[in-house]
Amino acid sequence: MEIRQDILTPKERLLAFLTGKPLDRILCMPIVTSNAAHLIGKTVKEFQLDGKVMADSYMAAMDRFGYDLNYLFTNCSYIAEAMGQELVYSEDEPANCENPVVQSMEDLSKIKVAEKTDGKFPVFYEALDILNTEVGDKIFNSVCFSGPVSTAATLRGTEDFARDTYANPELCHALLRMATDSCKNFIKEVVAKGAIPIILEPIASGSIFSPKMFAKFAFPYIKELVDYAHELGAAIPLHICGKTHKIVDQMTETGTDIVSLDICDLAVAREKVAGRAVLLGNIAPADELLFGPIERIHEVCKNAMDIMEGYTPGFILASGCEIPTKVPFQHIDAMMDAARSYGAYDYAKAE
């Protein structure tokens, strides 16, 4: 296949996409996060704790891959951490919660609504400031954060939270309220720094939540975040991990600008979303991108582009979720090569 060099910068390409102007190729956004630290010889722990390491990692990833968006993200628990949850930091794995702080209604007093400088929020602000200064003319930044359901589940423990949706819904809604307000405070700061906030909801997955549970415990809080971002003048994507074919219509009804898909047939999503939002996805990070071979990655990328050809308001080729550290960098290259080959458009840049 012929791999064409990019004509537009990532920022020019995304702006053209958003304003309906011609593109040189399909947008391609492999979700590169903490694995970028290895490009500069740093650990995932350093990436999570040091804004300069985070920024330097993303700049190295930009140079290596030439993708179309920086996805700033550390772990699924940093909103909960800012609310009072203790995390365990390993050298080369994302931080995780081993002992959920909320064991009963009385423990709500142990957490709070996170404010601007709580937890590791300042790490993201430092990284954004550096990226805006160094590469802000070339690429947009986004910040992924766990939404209300996943944050509440971290504070309570996933199994206990799922059980409480039946046994103690009052506690669930109290946690969801505090988590939503914390997310709103973080969104405000992210948007103020010119970044795109992205709601990440691994626990609200259709693999865990039924459509009925999603409607009761996830939808209203996610929609509140979407509405708030729109009030701030920001676009906001929604990513839900795992199987989403039974909830993709509800994802769309939140008003999100971009429905980011993990495990969902693109043809099904195209039919259910029906032009109400941009679709993004969904090359499997734990399948094709992990195991390859490169020819298989080219094949699945081409197939995704074929399925979504002509879809409006648009399709963005992306990994289905965050790319694990074990994925070879050559496989991310292969995904970008597919976009620059099968996804290339006729384009003449104006002088």
N, C-alpha and C positions, 0 to 999 in steps of 0.2 A: 504494500500500500504506500501511497505517496503522503508524506507528512509535511504539511505546509507550515512555514514559519508564521507566527502571529503578526498581524498587521496593527491591531489596536492594542492598547494597554488594557489590563483587567478593569481598571476604572472606566475607561472609555467604553469598553464592551458592555459592562453592566448598565451604565447610563444609557447607552443605545438601546439595550434590551428593555429598560423601563420606560423609555420614551417612544418606542416603536420605530426606531431608526435602523438602517441596515447594519448587519453584523458581519464580521469576517469568518466567524465560526460559532458553533454552539457554545454556550457557557458551560464550563466544566468545573465542578467544585468537589473534588475528593476531600472528605472531612479530615484534614490533617490537623492533629492537636498536639498532645504531649510527645508523640513520637518524633516531632520535629526537633526536640532537644538533642537527639542523638546525632543530628546533622552538625552540631557544634561541640560535640563531646561532653554534653551535660547530661545529668540524670533527670528523670521525671520529677523527683523531689525538688531539685533545684528549680525546675521549670515552674512548679506550683508555688514556690515561695519567693521568687525573685522576678520582679517585673522586667528587669533588663534582660535576664536570661530568656524569659518568655518572648520579648520583642525580638531579640537576636535570633531565636529559634525560628520565628515566623519569617523573618527576613531571609534566612538561609533557605527555608522551604519555598519561599517565593522565587528565589533565584534558581533553585533546583527544578521545580515543577512548572512554574508559570501558570498556576491555577488562578481562578477568578475571584476568590474571596478568602480572606483570613478568618478562620474560625477560632476565636480565642475561647479556650475551654480547659479546665484542669481536672475536675472530678464532679461526680453527681451530687456531692454533699456540701458544697461550699456555701450555699444559701443557708442550709441548716446550721452549719458551723457558725455563721455570722449571727444566728439566732441563739446560740448557746450550746450547740452540740459539739462534743469533743471528737476529733478525728485522729486516726492513726496514719502517720506518714511513713511509707516505706521508701527505700532508695529509688526503685525504678518501677513503681506501680502507682496508680492514682490513689490518693488518700481515701480511706473508707471509715465507716462508722461501725464499731464493734459492740458498743453498749449504748443503745438508744436512751436518751435522757428522759423521755416521757413514758412513765410506767402507769400513770393514773391521772385523773383529772387534776389532782393536787399538784402534780409536777408541771403543770402549765406555768406555775410561778417561777420555774427554773429557766424558762426561755423568754424571749422578748421579740418584738418586731425589729428586724435588723435595720440599722440606719446607715448612712453614707459611708462611714469609715470603719464599720464593724468587720470582724473576721479578716478574710484575705481579699476583701473588695479592693483595697488600695493597690494590691499587686496588679490587678487588671487596669486600674487607672494609670499606673506608671507605664505599663506596656503600651497602652493606647496612646499616651502622650509621646512616647518614643516613636511608635509607628507613624503617628500623624506627622511628626516632624521629619522623619527619615524617608518615608515612602508614601505619605498621604496623597501625593500627586499621581500615584500609580495604581493604587488599589484601595478598595473599601475594606473596613474591618467589621467583623461581627463579634458578638459575645453570646455564647450559649450558656444558659443557666437552667437548672432544674426548676420546673414549674411547681405550682402549689401541691399537687398530689404527690409527686416524688419527694418534695421537701418534707411534707407532713409524714410520709411513710418512713423517711430517714429518721425523723425525730421520735417516732413511735416504734419503729421496727416494721418491716414490710408485712410479715405474716400477721402481726397483731393489728396493724392498720386495716388490712383486708378483712380480718375477723370483725373489727369494730364497725365496719360499714353496716353490719347486721346487728351486732351486740351493743355497740355504743356509738351511734351516729353523732350524738352531741359532741363527743370528744373529737371525732373526725372533723366535723365542721369548725370547731374551735381552732384546731391545728391548721386547717385549710385557710381560715380567715387570717391568721397571723402570718402564714406563709405567703399568701397573696399580697398582703400589705408590704412584706419584706421584699418580694419580687418587684413591686411597683417602685419602691424606693431605689432599688438597684437599676431598674430600667431608666428611671429619670436621669441618673448619673451617666449611664452608658450612652444614652441619646445625646446628652449635653456634650459628650466628647465625639460626636459625629459617627458613632458606631451603630450597627443594626442589632437590636436585641433579638435573640432566637429562643423561643420557649422549647425546652427539652423535657419530655415526660416519659421516661422509661417505665414507670410504674402504672401509668394510665393506659398502657398497652392493651390492645384487644386480646393479647395472650393471657392477661391477668383480669382485666375488667370486662364484664359483659356490656353490651350497648346500654342496658338499663342502668347499670352502675356508673357507667361513664356519664350518662345524662344527669345523674343525681350528684355525683361527687367530683366530677372533673369539668364538665362543660361550663357551668356558670362561672367558675373561678378562672378558667382559661380565657373565656370570653371577656371577663373583666380586664384581664391583662392586655388582650388585643385592643379593646376599646381605649384603654389608657394610653397605649403606645400611639394609637391613631390621634388621640387628643394632643399628644406631644408632636404630632406631625411626622411620625416615623412609621415605616413599613415594619411588619413583624411576622416572620415565618413561625410555623409550628411543626416541630418534629416529634413524632411518637415512635418509640422503638417497638420492634416485634411485629406481630400480625395486626394489621389495621383495616383489612377489607370490610369488616363489619361496622367500623366506626369512622371510616373516611368521610362519610357524608356529614357526620357531626363535627369532625375536625374542620370541614369547610364552613359549616354554619357558624363557627365561632367568629367568622369574619377575617381570619388570617389571610395575609396576602400571598403566602406561599405554603402549600401543603408538602412537607418533606416526608418521604415515604421510606420505610425500611422493608418489611416483608409484606408486600401487597402487589398483586398483579397489576401492571401498568395499564392494561386494557380495561380492567375493572375500575381502577381509579379514574381513568379518563372518562369513563361513562358516568360515574357517580358524581365526580366534581363538576363535570359538564361546563367547563369554561368559567367557573366562578372564582378560580384561583390559579396561580402558577403551580405547576407540579414539578417536584424536584426528587430525583432518586435514580435508581435504587440498586446500584451494583453492590453485590453482597460482600462486605468486608471480611467475613469469616468463611467465605467460600471461594469465589473466583479470585478476589484480590489477595487472599491469603495463600491459596494453593496454586493459582495460575492454571496452566502455563500461560505465557504471554498471549499466545494465539487465542486462547479461550477468553481472556479478558477483552481482546479486540472484538471477538464475536458477540459477547453479551452486551458490550457497549453499543455496537452497531444495531443489535436487535432492539435495544431500548429506544434508540433514536428512530428506528423504523416504526415502532409501535406508536410513538408520540409525534410523528411527522405531521405538521399542519395544525397541531393543537394550539388553540389560543385560550388564554393570553400568553402561553409560552411554556416550554419545558427546559429544565436545566439538568444536564447529566451530572450525577453526583453519586457518591457512595451511599449505601443505605443507612449507614450510621458512622460513628467515629471509627477511624482506621486504627486497629490495634498496633502495638509496637512490634509485633512479630511479622507484620506484613512487609515483604521486601520492598525497598524503595523503587526497585525496577518495575514492580507491578503498578505502582502509582504512575510512574513514567508511561507505562503501557496504556493506562486509562487516558492520560492526557494526549498520547499519540493518536488514540482512536478519535478523540474530539478534533484533533488537527488534521485528520485524514477524512474519515467518514462524515464528520460534522462540519467540514469546511464549506463556506458559502462563497459565491461570486461576489467580489467586493473590490471597489476602487476607492482608495482613500483620497479625499479632496485635498488639493494643495493649499 
